Each structure stands twice: as structure tokens, then as C-alpha cells.
């Protein structure tokens, strides 16, 4: 039969394991989100540059 102290130790160990796992999962998701944000920002920058190029081309076409 387990003593009360052994039960408490098991519960504490379990809670530490759960918190560690959740913390690692959070860190992984956060890192992935940061990578996704960087990719979206890069795509936005490319689209802005393309838009500027098209606008300049349009202005040049009208001037010719």
C-alpha cells in the first residue's frame, strides 16, 4: 500500500511531466508561428514590389 507521501510525489511528478510537455508544445507552436509570419511578410514584400513595377510600367505606357 502506498503512503500519502508517495501518492503526493507521484502526482507532483505527473504534473511536472504534463507542464513540461505543454511548455515544449507551446514553444514549438510559437516558433512555427514566427516562421509563418516571416514567410507572410516576405510574400507581402514581393507583392508590393510587383505592384510598384506594374504601376511604373503603366505610367511609362501612358507616357509613350
Buried (B, 14 or more C-beta within 10 A) or exposed (E): EEEEEEEEEEEEEEEEEEEEEEEEEEEEEEEEEEEEEEEEEEEEEEEEEEEEEEEEEEEEEEEE
